[in-house]
Amino acid sequence: MSQNSLRVVWVYPDLLSTYGDQGNVLVLERRAHQRRLDVQRLDVRSDQQIPTSGDIYLIGGGEDRPQRLAAERLRRDGGLNRAVANGAIVFSVCAGYQILGHEFINDLGQREQGLGLLDVVSTRGEGERCVGDVLGDIDPQLGLPPLTGFENHQGVTHLGPSARPFARVRFGNGNGTGDGTEGAFNETVFGTYMHGPVMARNPHIADLLLKLALDVNALPPVDDRWYDALRNERIAAATQPA
């Protein structure tokens, strides 16, 4: 990768793009182009091999059976794990987030092996489905403003010792464990339950991925008025009394 060129891989859009999470790819591309970065986008379907030379990999949410199929194919393929071993950045949402962990409960009610890229284990909650707007504070070490997003999941995700919570929720459920955590991350791999799509609501997440991929501390500023208007609207909605 040159300093001004990035390879962005959208993983399995035919299986894991149920809740509009493909918008994350569009936002990431747009943020890169605004900085005059050259972006090569690869949409990799589930019958294709995962390239190992990407810089940023994005994975969206999906329903239970497509999630199981995606996990099976990603395990057999092995390309995403090799890409992470090469230093690639991964950002995953909902079903994609669970797949990156050690295991989750599939549509057959069985434990399904994940990719082990995040130290998390996901089970299925016994209570009401987690649905609605979420507001939280992203881990301070990432230096990002508050997180806003929309959750729609039955999953409960428990973090192991090598995973840090991506955020702490003020409103909403997040990981569903009752401890206020939302998502998880390590040095190069990120997971969240937030839809929205989350990068349209939180463009600074896209900027974080760009900085990590380029190994830079800062990016040139861009006009964020549209994003700020959307963020303010959704944060206000989340804080309104029910």
C-alpha positions in Angstrom: 0.0 0.0 0.0 1.2 3.5 -0.9 0.7 6.4 1.5 -2.2 7.6 -0.7 -3.8 4.3 -1.8 -6.1 1.9 0.1 -7.7 -1.4 -0.6 -11.1 -1.7 1.1 -12.8 -5.2 1.1 -16.6 -5.5 1.7 -17.0 -9.1 2.9 -20.0 -11.2 1.8 -22.5 -8.5 0.8 -24.8 -11.4 -0.5 -25.0 -12.8 3.1 -24.2 -10.0 5.5 -25.8 -6.8 4.4 -29.3 -7.0 5.8 -29.6 -3.8 7.7 -28.0 -1.2 5.4 -24.5 -1.7 6.7 -23.2 -1.4 3.2 -23.5 2.3 4.0 -20.3 1.9 6.0 -18.4 1.2 2.8 -19.9 4.2 1.1 -18.9 6.5 4.0 -15.4 5.1 4.2 -14.9 5.6 0.5 -16.3 9.1 0.7 -14.1 10.1 3.6 -11.0 8.7 1.8 -11.8 10.5 -1.4 -12.3 13.8 0.5 -8.7 13.4 1.5 -7.6 12.7 -2.1 -6.8 9.1 -1.2 -7.1 6.5 -4.0 -9.5 3.7 -2.9 -9.8 0.3 -4.6 -13.1 -1.3 -3.3 -13.6 -5.0 -3.6 -17.0 -6.5 -3.0 -16.3 -10.2 -2.2 -19.3 -12.5 -2.4 -19.5 -15.7 -0.4 -18.5 -17.9 -3.4 -15.3 -16.0 -3.9 -12.0 -16.1 -2.0 -11.2 -13.5 0.6 -8.1 -11.6 -0.7 -5.3 -11.3 1.9 -3.9 -8.0 0.6 -6.6 -5.7 1.7 -6.0 -2.8 4.1 -9.5 -2.5 5.6 -12.2 -5.2 5.8 -15.8 -4.4 6.5 -18.4 -6.9 7.6 -22.1 -6.2 8.1 -25.1 -7.7 9.9 -27.3 -10.5 8.7 -30.0 -13.0 9.7 -29.3 -16.2 11.5 -28.9 -18.7 8.6 -26.8 -16.4 6.4 -24.6 -15.8 9.5 -24.0 -19.5 9.9 -23.2 -19.9 6.2 -20.8 -16.9 6.4 -19.0 -18.3 9.4 -18.6 -21.7 7.7 -17.2 -20.2 4.5 -14.9 -17.7 6.3 -13.4 -20.6 8.4 -12.8 -22.7 5.3 -11.4 -19.8 3.4 -9.0 -18.5 6.1 -8.2 -15.4 4.1 -9.6 -12.9 6.7 -7.4 -14.4 9.5 -4.4 -14.3 7.2 -5.1 -10.7 6.4 -5.3 -9.7 10.1 -2.0 -11.6 10.6 -0.6 -9.3 7.9 -1.8 -6.2 9.8 -5.2 -5.5 8.1 -7.9 -3.6 9.9 -11.4 -5.2 10.4 -14.6 -3.4 11.3 -17.7 -5.7 11.9 -21.3 -5.1 12.8 -23.8 -7.3 14.6 -23.7 -10.8 13.0 -20.3 -10.0 11.6 -19.2 -9.0 15.1 -20.3 -12.3 16.5 -18.5 -14.2 13.7 -15.2 -12.6 14.7 -15.4 -14.0 18.2 -14.7 -17.5 19.4 -18.3 -18.8 19.1 -21.9 -17.8 18.8 -25.3 -19.6 18.7 -26.5 -20.4 15.2 -29.9 -20.7 13.7 -30.0 -24.4 14.7 -29.5 -23.5 18.3 -26.0 -24.9 18.3 -22.6 -23.4 19.1 -21.0 -22.2 16.0 -17.2 -21.7 15.9 -16.1 -18.2 15.0 -12.8 -16.9 13.6 -11.2 -16.1 17.0 -10.2 -12.6 15.9 -11.9 -11.0 18.9 -11.8 -12.4 22.4 -15.5 -12.6 22.8 -18.2 -15.3 23.0 -21.8 -14.7 22.0 -24.9 -16.4 23.3 -28.6 -15.8 22.8 -30.5 -13.7 25.2 -33.6 -15.0 27.0 -35.3 -11.7 27.4 -36.7 -9.1 25.0 -34.9 -8.4 21.8 -32.6 -5.3 22.0 -34.1 -2.8 19.6 -33.7 1.0 19.5 -31.4 3.9 19.5 -28.2 3.7 21.5 -25.9 6.4 22.9 -22.5 5.7 24.4 -19.0 6.8 25.1 -16.3 5.2 23.0 -13.2 3.9 24.7 -11.1 7.0 25.6 -7.9 5.5 24.1 -9.5 5.8 20.6 -10.1 9.5 21.0 -13.5 9.6 19.3 -16.7 11.6 20.2 -19.8 9.8 21.6 -21.3 6.8 19.8 -24.8 6.9 18.3 -26.4 4.0 16.6 -29.3 1.6 16.3 -29.3 -1.9 17.7 -31.5 -4.8 16.6 -30.3 -8.1 18.1 -31.0 -11.0 20.4 -27.4 -11.7 21.1 -25.5 -11.4 24.3 -21.7 -11.0 23.9 -19.3 -11.6 26.7 -15.8 -10.1 26.5 -12.6 -12.0 27.4 -9.5 -10.5 28.9 -7.8 -9.4 25.7 -10.9 -7.6 24.3 -11.7 -4.0 25.4 -15.3 -2.6 25.2 -15.7 -0.4 22.1 -18.0 1.8 24.1 -19.9 2.2 27.4 -23.6 2.9 26.8 -25.6 5.7 28.4 -28.8 4.6 26.7 -29.5 1.2 25.1 -28.3 -2.4 25.7 -25.1 -2.8 23.7 -23.6 -6.2 24.3 -26.7 -7.2 26.3 -24.7 -8.4 29.4 -26.1 -5.7 31.7 -22.6 -4.3 32.4 -22.9 -1.3 30.1 -20.4 -2.5 27.5 -21.0 -2.1 23.7 -18.9 -3.9 21.1 -15.3 -4.9 21.5 -11.9 -4.2 19.9 -8.2 -5.0 20.0 -5.4 -3.3 18.1 -6.7 -3.9 14.6 -10.1 -5.6 14.9 -13.4 -3.9 15.9 -16.9 -5.1 16.5 -20.2 -3.4 17.4 -23.9 -4.0 17.4 -24.6 -0.6 16.0 -26.4 -0.1 12.7 -27.4 3.2 11.3 -25.3 2.6 9.3 -22.9 3.4 12.1 -20.4 5.3 10.1 -23.0 7.6 8.7 -23.8 8.5 12.3 -20.2 8.4 13.4 -17.9 9.4 10.5 -15.0 9.7 12.9 -15.0 5.8 13.1 -14.3 5.8 9.4 -11.5 8.3 9.9 -10.0 6.1 12.7 -9.8 3.1 10.3 -8.2 5.3 7.7 -5.6 6.5 10.1 -4.8 3.0 11.3 -4.5 1.7 7.8 -2.3 4.6 6.7 -0.3 4.6 10.0 -0.8 8.3 10.5 -1.9 10.3 13.6 -4.1 12.8 11.8 -6.0 13.4 8.5 -6.9 16.7 6.8 -10.2 18.1 8.0 -13.3 17.8 6.0 -16.8 19.4 6.0 -18.9 17.5 8.6 -22.0 19.7 8.7 -24.3 17.0 7.2 -22.9 14.3 9.5 -23.2 16.7 12.5 -26.8 17.4 11.8 -27.6 13.7 11.6 -25.7 13.0 14.8 -27.4 15.7 16.7 -30.8 14.6 15.5 -30.2 10.9 16.5 -28.6 11.8 19.8 -31.6 14.0 20.7 -33.9 11.2 19.8 -32.1 8.7 22.0 -32.3 11.0 25.0 -36.0 11.8 24.7 -38.1 10.3 27.4 -40.1 7.2 26.3 
